[in-house]
Amino acid sequence: MLTKQTPARMKQLVTRWRTSGESGAGFAKRHGIPPWTFWYWCRKRLPTRPKVSTSPQFVPVHVAPAADGAVIEIVVPDGTRLHVRAGASAELLRTVIAAVRATC
């Protein structure tokens, strides 16, 4: 367990994490930091993630025909909006929520 969580030390770790490409949870675990502590420091006014030019990464997407029914809108703090239609599987929701939580 990390014994000295000074602002300077946590700022250094958050900066290293942001350039590592590693998940926040994995990084925190590897450095012996409780996840809730790491998330706290990620949200403090620390330098933003540096702009890194990388080639785009694509993931497969299945576009389903629009279905009538209720829609749940999830708005992420960065302004991203997710629309979940009735009939979405619980597994899909768990995967999306985990992906959204993985970003700091």
N, CA, C and O atoms as a Tinker XYZ file with bonds, in Angstrom:
   416  protein
     1  N      0.854000   -1.179000    0.000000    73     2
     2  CA     0.000000    0.000000    0.000000    64     1     3
     3  C      0.889000    1.228000    0.000000    63     2     4     5
     4  O      1.891000    1.261000    0.715000    81     3
     5  N      0.549000    2.232000   -0.781000    73     3     6
     6  CA     1.290000    3.474000   -0.867000    64     5     7
     7  C      1.159000    4.189000    0.472000    63     6     8     9
     8  O      0.048000    4.408000    0.955000    81     7
     9  N      2.304000    4.559000    1.081000    73     7    10
    10  CA     2.240000    5.162000    2.400000    64     9    11
    11  C      2.219000    6.683000    2.345000    63    10    12    13
    12  O      1.594000    7.313000    3.198000    81    11
    13  N      2.880000    7.287000    1.372000    73    11    14
    14  CA     2.964000    8.738000    1.294000    64    13    15
    15  C      2.231000    9.225000    0.057000    63    14    16    17
    16  O      2.752000    9.120000   -1.053000    81    15
    17  N      1.024000    9.757000    0.235000    73    15    18
    18  CA     0.213000   10.208000   -0.888000    64    17    19
    19  C      0.226000   11.730000   -0.944000    63    18    20    21
    20  O     -0.814000   12.376000   -0.815000    81    19
    21  N      1.411000   12.292000   -1.136000    73    19    22
    22  CA     1.517000   13.739000   -1.220000    64    21    23
    23  C      0.962000   14.213000   -2.557000    63    22    24    25
    24  O      0.942000   13.453000   -3.525000    81    23
    25  N      0.512000   15.466000   -2.616000    73    23    26
    26  CA     0.013000   15.974000   -3.896000    64    25    27
    27  C      1.036000   15.849000   -5.021000    63    26    28    29
    28  O      0.677000   15.505000   -6.147000    81    27
    29  N      2.298000   16.124000   -4.729000    73    27    30
    30  CA     3.330000   16.033000   -5.770000    64    29    31
    31  C      3.480000   14.597000   -6.267000    63    30    32    33
    32  O      3.610000   14.363000   -7.468000    81    31
    33  N      3.462000   13.638000   -5.344000    73    31    34
    34  CA     3.606000   12.223000   -5.714000    64    33    35
    35  C      2.405000   11.762000   -6.537000    63    34    36    37
    36  O      2.569000   11.080000   -7.549000    81    35
    37  N      1.201000   12.131000   -6.106000    73    35    38
    38  CA     0.012000   11.706000   -6.826000    64    37    39
    39  C     -0.070000   12.379000   -8.192000    63    38    40    41
    40  O     -0.509000   11.758000   -9.160000    81    39
    41  N      0.347000   13.641000   -8.281000    73    39    42
    42  CA     0.372000   14.336000   -9.568000    64    41    43
    43  C      1.301000   13.600000  -10.536000    63    42    44    45
    44  O      0.980000   13.424000  -11.712000    81    43
    45  N      2.445000   13.176000  -10.026000    73    43    46
    46  CA     3.408000   12.433000  -10.849000    64    45    47
    47  C      2.798000   11.106000  -11.315000    63    46    48    49
    48  O      2.934000   10.742000  -12.483000    81    47
    49  N      2.132000   10.387000  -10.420000    73    47    50
    50  CA     1.535000    9.109000  -10.788000    64    49    51
    51  C      0.391000    9.278000  -11.782000    63    50    52    53
    52  O      0.276000    8.494000  -12.724000    81    51
    53  N     -0.460000   10.290000  -11.587000    73    51    54
    54  CA    -1.572000   10.514000  -12.512000    64    53    55
    55  C     -1.017000   10.861000  -13.895000    63    54    56    57
    56  O     -1.530000   10.382000  -14.906000    81    55
    57  N      0.022000   11.685000  -13.943000    73    55    58
    58  CA     0.636000   12.045000  -15.224000    64    57    59
    59  C      1.214000   10.802000  -15.905000    63    58    60    61
    60  O      1.046000   10.625000  -17.112000    81    59
    61  N      1.886000    9.949000  -15.149000    73    59    62
    62  CA     2.439000    8.707000  -15.714000    64    61    63
    63  C      1.317000    7.808000  -16.221000    63    62    64    65
    64  O      1.436000    7.208000  -17.289000    81    63
    65  N      0.217000    7.713000  -15.450000    73    63    66
    66  CA    -0.907000    6.872000  -15.872000    64    65    67
    67  C     -1.499000    7.371000  -17.175000    63    66    68    69
    68  O     -1.779000    6.578000  -18.074000    81    67
    69  N     -1.695000    8.695000  -17.289000    73    67    70
    70  CA    -2.333000    9.256000  -18.477000    64    69    71
    71  C     -1.559000    8.975000  -19.760000    63    70    72    73
    72  O     -2.152000    8.926000  -20.838000    81    71
    73  N     -0.268000    8.794000  -19.664000    73    71    74
    74  CA     0.529000    8.499000  -20.861000    64    73    75
    75  C      0.809000    7.010000  -21.025000    63    74    76    77
    76  O      1.406000    6.593000  -22.017000    81    75
    77  N      0.378000    6.208000  -20.053000    73    75    78
    78  CA     0.702000    4.779000  -20.079000    64    77    79
    79  C     -0.192000    3.952000  -20.989000    63    78    80    81
    80  O      0.236000    2.912000  -21.490000    81    79
    81  N     -1.432000    4.394000  -21.213000    73    79    82
    82  CA    -2.370000    3.590000  -21.979000    64    81    83
    83  C     -2.984000    2.468000  -21.154000    63    82    84    85
    84  O     -3.770000    1.678000  -21.676000    81    83
    85  N     -2.642000    2.389000  -19.901000    73    83    86
    86  CA    -3.135000    1.352000  -18.989000    64    85    87
    87  C     -4.459000    1.815000  -18.369000    63    86    88    89
    88  O     -4.707000    3.014000  -18.247000    81    87
    89  N     -5.299000    0.862000  -17.982000    73    87    90
    90  CA    -6.543000    1.240000  -17.306000    64    89    91
    91  C     -6.197000    1.863000  -15.953000    63    90    92    93
    92  O     -5.174000    1.547000  -15.345000    81    91
    93  N     -7.073000    2.753000  -15.503000    73    91    94
    94  CA    -6.844000    3.402000  -14.216000    64    93    95
    95  C     -6.811000    2.407000  -13.076000    63    94    96    97
    96  O     -5.966000    2.495000  -12.185000    81    95
    97  N     -7.742000    1.451000  -13.109000    73    95    98
    98  CA    -7.798000    0.442000  -12.042000    64    97    99
    99  C     -6.533000   -0.407000  -12.019000    63    98   100   101
   100  O     -5.986000   -0.692000  -10.954000    81    99
   101  N     -6.079000   -0.805000  -13.191000    73    99   102
   102  CA    -4.863000   -1.625000  -13.271000    64   101   103
   103  C     -3.641000   -0.864000  -12.783000    63   102   104   105
   104  O     -2.806000   -1.411000  -12.063000    81   103
   105  N     -3.539000    0.398000  -13.178000    73   103   106
   106  CA    -2.414000    1.231000  -12.765000    64   105   107
   107  C     -2.417000    1.409000  -11.247000    63   106   108   109
   108  O     -1.385000    1.255000  -10.594000    81   107
   109  N     -3.588000    1.736000  -10.690000    73   107   110
   110  CA    -3.693000    1.937000   -9.241000    64   109   111
   111  C     -3.306000    0.668000   -8.488000    63   110   112   113
   112  O     -2.570000    0.725000   -7.503000    81   111
   113  N     -3.802000   -0.472000   -8.954000    73   111   114
   114  CA    -3.499000   -1.739000   -8.290000    64   113   115
   115  C     -2.005000   -2.033000   -8.343000    63   114   116   117
   116  O     -1.410000   -2.464000   -7.355000    81   115
   117  N     -1.399000   -1.794000   -9.518000    73   115   118
   118  CA     0.029000   -2.083000   -9.687000    64   117   119
   119  C      0.882000   -1.211000   -8.775000    63   118   120   121
   120  O      1.971000   -1.616000   -8.371000    81   119
   121  N      0.392000   -0.013000   -8.449000    73   119   122
   122  CA     1.148000    0.900000   -7.593000    64   121   123
   123  C      0.681000    0.881000   -6.142000    63   122   124   125
   124  O      1.127000    1.688000   -5.327000    81   123
   125  N     -0.222000   -0.048000   -5.825000    73   123   126
   126  CA    -0.657000   -0.208000   -4.433000    64   125   127
   127  C     -1.512000    0.938000   -3.922000    63   126   128   129
   128  O     -1.493000    1.248000   -2.731000    81   127
   129  N     -2.264000    1.569000   -4.819000    73   127   130
   130  CA    -3.123000    2.688000   -4.430000    64   129   131
   131  C     -4.565000    2.214000   -4.463000    63   130   132   133
   132  O     -4.984000    1.616000   -5.454000    81   131
   133  N     -5.343000    2.459000   -3.409000    73   131   134
   134  CA    -6.757000    2.097000   -3.468000    64   133   135
   135  C     -7.425000    2.827000   -4.631000    63   134   136   137
   136  O     -7.161000    4.010000   -4.847000    81   135
   137  N     -8.286000    2.138000   -5.384000    73   135   138
   138  CA    -8.903000    2.762000   -6.563000    64   137   139
   139  C     -9.605000    4.083000   -6.254000    63   138   140   141
   140  O     -9.477000    5.040000   -7.017000    81   139
   141  N    -10.350000    4.149000   -5.138000    73   139   142
   142  CA   -11.082000    5.371000   -4.827000    64   141   143
   143  C    -10.111000    6.538000   -4.577000    63   142   144   145
   144  O    -10.424000    7.683000   -4.904000    81   143
   145  N     -8.944000    6.250000   -4.003000    73   143   146
   146  CA    -7.944000    7.290000   -3.788000    64   145   147
   147  C     -7.387000    7.781000   -5.125000    63   146   148   149
   148  O     -7.208000    8.980000   -5.339000    81   147
   149  N     -7.119000    6.827000   -6.018000    73   147   150
   150  CA    -6.573000    7.189000   -7.327000    64   149   151
   151  C     -7.574000    8.031000   -8.097000    63   150   152   153
   152  O     -7.190000    9.026000   -8.711000    81   151
   153  N     -8.867000    7.654000   -8.081000    73   151   154
   154  CA    -9.893000    8.429000   -8.801000    64   153   155
   155  C    -10.001000    9.838000   -8.234000    63   154   156   157
   156  O    -10.197000   10.804000   -8.971000    81   155
   157  N     -9.870000    9.941000   -6.918000    73   155   158
   158  CA    -9.915000   11.265000   -6.285000    64   157   159
   159  C     -8.827000   12.165000   -6.870000    63   158   160   161
   160  O     -9.098000   13.305000   -7.250000    81   159
   161  N     -7.612000   11.660000   -6.942000    73   159   162
   162  CA    -6.503000   12.458000   -7.445000    64   161   163
   163  C     -6.626000   12.712000   -8.947000    63   162   164   165
   164  O     -6.165000   13.744000   -9.434000    81   163
   165  N     -7.234000   11.798000   -9.680000    73   163   166
   166  CA    -7.432000   12.020000  -11.112000    64   165   167
   167  C     -8.367000   13.192000  -11.349000    63   166   168   169
   168  O     -8.225000   13.906000  -12.342000    81   167
   169  N     -9.308000   13.398000  -10.465000    73   167   170
   170  CA   -10.309000   14.442000  -10.651000    64   169   171
   171  C     -9.882000   15.800000  -10.091000    63   170   172   173
   172  O    -10.532000   16.811000  -10.356000    81   171
   173  N     -8.805000   15.828000   -9.326000    73   171   174
   174  CA    -8.303000   17.105000   -8.820000    64   173   175
   175  C     -7.748000   17.911000   -9.975000    63   174   176   177
   176  O     -7.552000   17.372000  -11.064000    81   175
   177  N     -7.495000   19.171000   -9.764000    73   175   178
   178  CA    -6.993000   20.043000  -10.826000    64   177   179
   179  C     -5.525000   19.745000  -11.112000    63   178   180   181
   180  O     -4.627000   20.487000  -10.715000    81   179
   181  N     -5.316000   18.647000  -11.805000    73   179   182
   182  CA    -3.979000   18.267000  -12.234000    64   181   183
   183  C     -3.869000   18.560000  -13.725000    63   182   184   185
   184  O     -4.887000   18.761000  -14.388000    81   183
   185  N     -2.675000   18.589000  -14.254000    73   183   186
   186  CA    -2.544000   18.858000  -15.694000    64   185   187
   187  C     -3.385000   17.874000  -16.507000    63   186   188   189
   188  O     -3.493000   16.699000  -16.155000    81   187
   189  N     -3.968000   18.356000  -17.577000    73   187   190
   190  CA    -4.784000   17.498000  -18.418000    64   189   191
   191  C     -3.905000   16.558000  -19.221000    63   190   192   193
   192  O     -2.699000   16.759000  -19.368000    81   191
   193  N     -4.544000   15.539000  -19.725000    73   191   194
   194  CA    -3.857000   14.533000  -20.521000    64   193   195
   195  C     -3.200000   15.209000  -21.735000    63   194   196   197
   196  O     -3.859000   15.960000  -22.454000    81   195
   197  N     -1.914000   14.949000  -21.965000    73   195   198
   198  CA    -1.252000   15.574000  -23.116000    64   197   199
   199  C     -1.843000   15.069000  -24.422000    63   198   200   201
   200  O     -2.281000   13.924000  -24.524000    81   199
   201  N     -1.846000   15.947000  -25.418000    73   199   202
   202  CA    -2.335000   15.573000  -26.736000    64   201   203
   203  C     -1.282000   14.692000  -27.400000    63   202   204   205
   204  O     -0.160000   15.129000  -27.659000    81   203
   205  N     -1.652000   13.473000  -27.664000    73   203   206
   206  CA    -0.738000   12.531000  -28.298000    64   205   207
   207  C     -1.339000   12.152000  -29.638000    63   206   208   209
   208  O     -2.477000   11.689000  -29.713000    81   207
   209  N     -0.573000   12.350000  -30.685000    73   207   210
   210  CA    -1.099000   11.975000  -31.997000    64   209   211
   211  C     -0.827000   10.494000  -32.224000    63   210   212   213
   212  O      0.320000   10.070000  -32.364000    81   211
   213  N     -1.877000    9.738000  -32.256000    73   211   214
   214  CA    -1.778000    8.309000  -32.516000    64   213   215
   215  C     -2.737000    7.975000  -33.642000    63   214   216   217
   216  O     -3.660000    8.731000  -33.944000    81   215
   217  N     -2.500000    6.844000  -34.247000    73   215   218
   218  CA    -3.419000    6.436000  -35.295000    64   217   219
   219  C     -4.759000    6.085000  -34.651000    63   218   220   221
   220  O     -4.783000    5.588000  -33.525000    81   219
   221  N     -5.853000    6.329000  -35.327000    73   219   222
   222  CA    -7.165000    6.044000  -34.734000    64   221   223
   223  C     -7.344000    4.553000  -34.461000    63   222   224   225
   224  O     -6.829000    3.700000  -35.185000    81   223
   225  N     -8.070000    4.274000  -33.420000    73   223   226
   226  CA    -8.391000    2.895000  -33.081000    64   225   227
   227  C     -9.881000    2.707000  -33.312000    63   226   228   229
   228  O    -10.696000    3.524000  -32.883000    81   227
   229  N    -10.222000    1.642000  -33.982000    73   227   230
   230  CA   -11.615000    1.368000  -34.297000    64   229   231
   231  C    -12.061000    0.098000  -33.587000    63   230   232   233
   232  O    -11.279000   -0.829000  -33.379000    81   231
   233  N    -13.323000    0.084000  -33.227000    73   231   234
   234  CA   -13.921000   -1.100000  -32.638000    64   233   235
   235  C    -15.128000   -1.481000  -33.481000    63   234   236   237
   236  O    -15.784000   -0.605000  -34.044000    81   235
   237  N    -15.432000   -2.762000  -33.578000    73   235   238
   238  CA   -16.592000   -3.157000  -34.367000    64   237   239
   239  C    -17.882000   -2.625000  -33.744000    63   238   240   241
   240  O    -18.048000   -2.639000  -32.524000    81   239
   241  N    -18.771000   -2.169000  -34.582000    73   239   242
   242  CA   -20.057000   -1.646000  -34.123000    64   241   243
   243  C    -21.155000   -2.312000  -34.936000    63   242   244   245
   244  O    -21.063000   -2.408000  -36.160000    81   243
   245  N    -22.184000   -2.767000  -34.253000    73   243   246
   246  CA   -23.341000   -3.349000  -34.922000    64   245   247
   247  C    -24.468000   -2.330000  -34.836000    63   246   248   249
   248  O    -24.904000   -1.962000  -33.745000    81   247
   249  N    -24.927000   -1.885000  -35.975000    73   247   250
   250  CA   -26.008000   -0.908000  -36.006000    64   249   251
   251  C    -27.319000   -1.653000  -36.194000    63   250   252   253
   252  O    -27.539000   -2.323000  -37.203000    81   251
   253  N    -28.167000   -1.522000  -35.211000    73   251   254
   254  CA   -29.466000   -2.195000  -35.255000    64   253   255
   255  C    -30.514000   -1.206000  -35.745000    63   254   256   257
   256  O    -30.373000   -0.001000  -35.537000    81   255
   257  N    -31.545000   -1.693000  -36.380000    73   255   258
   258  CA   -32.614000   -0.783000  -36.801000    64   257   259
   259  C    -33.250000   -0.121000  -35.584000    63   258   260   261
   260  O    -33.345000   -0.719000  -34.513000    81   259
   261  N    -33.677000    1.108000  -35.766000    73   259   262
   262  CA   -34.298000    1.845000  -34.666000    64   261   263
   263  C    -35.559000    1.121000  -34.216000    63   262   264   265
   264  O    -36.368000    0.680000  -35.032000    81   263
   265  N    -35.704000    1.012000  -32.929000    73   263   266
   266  CA   -36.879000    0.354000  -32.366000    64   265   267
   267  C    -37.685000    1.386000  -31.584000    63   266   268   269
   268  O    -37.125000    2.266000  -30.929000    81   267
   269  N    -38.952000    1.269000  -31.660000    73   267   270
   270  CA   -39.778000    2.160000  -30.859000    64   269   271
   271  C    -39.661000    1.731000  -29.406000    63   270   272   273
   272  O    -39.504000    0.545000  -29.114000    81   271
   273  N    -39.735000    2.659000  -28.529000    73   271   274
   274  CA   -39.678000    2.326000  -27.115000    64   273   275
   275  C    -38.889000    3.371000  -26.347000    63   274   276   277
   276  O    -38.391000    4.348000  -26.907000    81   275
   277  N    -38.792000    3.136000  -25.061000    73   275   278
   278  CA   -38.128000    4.074000  -24.173000    64   277   279
   279  C    -36.633000    4.149000  -24.469000    63   278   280   281
   280  O    -36.018000    3.180000  -24.914000    81   279
   281  N    -36.076000    5.309000  -24.212000    73   279   282
   282  CA   -34.644000    5.534000  -24.388000    64   281   283
   283  C    -34.108000    6.107000  -23.081000    63   282   284   285
   284  O    -34.697000    7.013000  -22.492000    81   283
   285  N    -32.988000    5.563000  -22.648000    73   283   286
   286  CA   -32.287000    6.108000  -21.482000    64   285   287
   287  C    -31.097000    6.881000  -22.032000    63   286   288   289
   288  O    -30.338000    6.359000  -22.848000    81   287
   289  N    -30.936000    8.109000  -21.591000    73   287   290
   290  CA   -29.782000    8.898000  -22.022000    64   289   291
   291  C    -28.818000    9.010000  -20.859000    63   290   292   293
   292  O    -29.198000    9.424000  -19.764000    81   291
   293  N    -27.561000    8.638000  -21.099000    73   291   294
   294  CA   -26.502000    8.750000  -20.097000    64   293   295
   295  C    -25.559000    9.827000  -20.600000    63   294   296   297
   296  O    -25.041000    9.734000  -21.713000    81   295
   297  N    -25.330000   10.863000  -19.776000    73   295   298
   298  CA   -24.422000   11.939000  -20.156000    64   297   299
   299  C    -23.184000   11.832000  -19.286000    63   298   300   301
   300  O    -23.261000   11.904000  -18.060000    81   299
   301  N    -22.041000   11.658000  -19.937000    73   299   302
   302  CA   -20.751000   11.523000  -19.266000    64   301   303
   303  C    -20.217000   12.930000  -18.991000    63   302   304   305
   304  O    -20.521000   13.853000  -19.747000    81   303
   305  N    -19.422000   13.120000  -17.920000    73   303   306
   306  CA   -18.941000   14.464000  -17.586000    64   305   307
   307  C    -18.265000   15.221000  -18.738000    63   306   308   309
   308  O    -18.300000   16.451000  -18.759000    81   307
   309  N    -17.663000   14.523000  -19.680000    73   307   310
   310  CA   -17.016000   15.235000  -20.789000    64   309   311
   311  C    -18.007000   15.649000  -21.868000    63   310   312   313
   312  O    -17.607000   16.212000  -22.887000    81   311
   313  N    -19.311000   15.375000  -21.660000    73   311   314
   314  CA   -20.336000   15.775000  -22.608000    64   313   315
   315  C    -20.785000   14.669000  -23.551000    63   314   316   317
   316  O    -21.751000   14.841000  -24.294000    81   315
   317  N    -20.093000   13.537000  -23.525000    73   315   318
   318  CA   -20.484000   12.415000  -24.370000    64   317   319
   319  C    -21.867000   11.928000  -23.942000    63   318   320   321
   320  O    -22.152000   11.811000  -22.750000    81   319
   321  N    -22.722000   11.647000  -24.926000    73   319   322
   322  CA   -24.079000   11.180000  -24.639000    64   321   323
   323  C    -24.246000    9.766000  -25.171000    63   322   324   325
   324  O    -23.910000    9.476000  -26.319000    81   323
   325  N    -24.766000    8.896000  -24.325000    73   323   326
   326  CA   -25.052000    7.517000  -24.705000    64   325   327
   327  C    -26.559000    7.325000  -24.645000    63   326   328   329
   328  O    -27.195000    7.679000  -23.652000    81   327
   329  N    -27.126000    6.771000  -25.696000    73   327   330
   330  CA   -28.568000    6.499000  -25.725000    64   329   331
   331  C    -28.748000    4.990000  -25.698000    63   330   332   333
   332  O    -28.217000    4.272000  -26.546000    81   331
   333  N    -29.496000    4.523000  -24.722000    73   331   334
   334  CA   -29.749000    3.101000  -24.559000    64   333   335
   335  C    -31.231000    2.856000  -24.802000    63   334   336   337
   336  O    -32.079000    3.402000  -24.096000    81   335
   337  N    -31.534000    2.054000  -25.778000    73   335   338
   338  CA   -32.931000    1.763000  -26.116000    64   337   339
   339  C    -33.425000    0.563000  -25.310000    63   338   340   341
   340  O    -32.643000   -0.243000  -24.805000    81   339
   341  N    -34.724000    0.479000  -25.212000    73   339   342
   342  CA   -35.350000   -0.654000  -24.536000    64   341   343
   343  C    -34.889000   -1.937000  -25.216000    63   342   344   345
   344  O    -34.782000   -1.991000  -26.442000    81   343
   345  N    -34.624000   -2.942000  -24.443000    73   343   346
   346  CA   -34.206000   -4.226000  -24.991000    64   345   347
   347  C    -32.697000   -4.421000  -24.988000    63   346   348   349
   348  O    -32.219000   -5.503000  -25.327000    81   347
   349  N    -31.932000   -3.391000  -24.611000    73   347   350
   350  CA   -30.478000   -3.552000  -24.537000    64   349   351
   351  C    -30.166000   -4.570000  -23.444000    63   350   352   353
   352  O    -30.789000   -4.570000  -22.382000    81   351
   353  N    -29.212000   -5.420000  -23.714000    73   351   354
   354  CA   -28.885000   -6.464000  -22.740000    64   353   355
   355  C    -28.158000   -5.872000  -21.537000    63   354   356   357
   356  O    -27.473000   -4.855000  -21.646000    81   355
   357  N    -28.316000   -6.512000  -20.412000    73   355   358
   358  CA   -27.631000   -6.082000  -19.190000    64   357   359
   359  C    -26.121000   -6.190000  -19.382000    63   358   360   361
   360  O    -25.374000   -5.356000  -18.871000    81   359
   361  N    -25.670000   -7.192000  -20.100000    73   359   362
   362  CA   -24.239000   -7.373000  -20.340000    64   361   363
   363  C    -23.672000   -6.192000  -21.141000    63   362   364   365
   364  O    -22.585000   -5.697000  -20.841000    81   363
   365  N    -24.413000   -5.752000  -22.154000    73   363   366
   366  CA   -23.972000   -4.602000  -22.937000    64   365   367
   367  C    -23.859000   -3.364000  -22.060000    63   366   368   369
   368  O    -22.875000   -2.629000  -22.149000    81   367
   369  N    -24.864000   -3.126000  -21.206000    73   367   370
   370  CA   -24.816000   -1.980000  -20.304000    64   369   371
   371  C    -23.634000   -2.059000  -19.347000    63   370   372   373
   372  O    -22.958000   -1.058000  -19.111000    81   371
   373  N    -23.379000   -3.254000  -18.790000    73   371   374
   374  CA   -22.241000   -3.423000  -17.889000    64   373   375
   375  C    -20.934000   -3.096000  -18.613000    63   374   376   377
   376  O    -20.063000   -2.431000  -18.051000    81   375
   377  N    -20.795000   -3.558000  -19.847000    73   375   378
   378  CA   -19.581000   -3.317000  -20.626000    64   377   379
   379  C    -19.396000   -1.830000  -20.903000    63   378   380   381
   380  O    -18.297000   -1.297000  -20.750000    81   379
   381  N    -20.469000   -1.164000  -21.309000    73   379   382
   382  CA   -20.391000    0.274000  -21.605000    64   381   383
   383  C    -20.071000    1.063000  -20.351000    63   382   384   385
   384  O    -19.216000    1.948000  -20.383000    81   383
   385  N    -20.737000    0.765000  -19.252000    73   383   386
   386  CA   -20.483000    1.484000  -18.004000    64   385   387
   387  C    -19.061000    1.262000  -17.523000    63   386   388   389
   388  O    -18.421000    2.202000  -17.052000    81   387
   389  N    -18.552000    0.042000  -17.629000    73   387   390
   390  CA   -17.169000   -0.239000  -17.240000    64   389   391
   391  C    -16.198000    0.559000  -18.104000    63   390   392   393
   392  O    -15.201000    1.073000  -17.598000    81   391
   393  N    -16.476000    0.667000  -19.393000    73   391   394
   394  CA   -15.608000    1.415000  -20.295000    64   393   395
   395  C    -15.628000    2.897000  -19.947000    63   394   396   397
   396  O    -14.588000    3.556000  -19.979000    81   395
   397  N    -16.803000    3.427000  -19.615000    73   395   398
   398  CA   -16.907000    4.837000  -19.258000    64   397   399
   399  C    -16.190000    5.106000  -17.936000    63   398   400   401
   400  O    -15.521000    6.129000  -17.794000    81   399
   401  N    -16.321000    4.213000  -16.982000    73   399   402
   402  CA   -15.663000    4.384000  -15.686000    64   401   403
   403  C    -14.152000    4.243000  -15.799000    63   402   404   405
   404  O    -13.424000    4.784000  -14.968000    81   403
   405  N    -13.670000    3.538000  -16.796000    73   403   406
   406  CA   -12.236000    3.308000  -16.947000    64   405   407
   407  C    -11.503000    4.577000  -17.322000    63   406   408   409
   408  O    -10.287000    4.647000  -17.145000    81   407
   409  N    -12.192000    5.581000  -17.834000    73   407   410
   410  CA   -11.538000    6.821000  -18.172000    64   409   411
   411  C    -11.565000    7.735000  -16.979000    63   410   412   413
   412  O    -12.520000    7.740000  -16.202000    81   411
   413  N    -10.546000    8.485000  -16.843000    73   411   414
   414  CA   -10.438000    9.339000  -15.684000    64   413   415
   415  C    -10.652000   10.762000  -16.037000    63   414   416
   416  O    -10.595000   11.630000  -15.166000    81   415
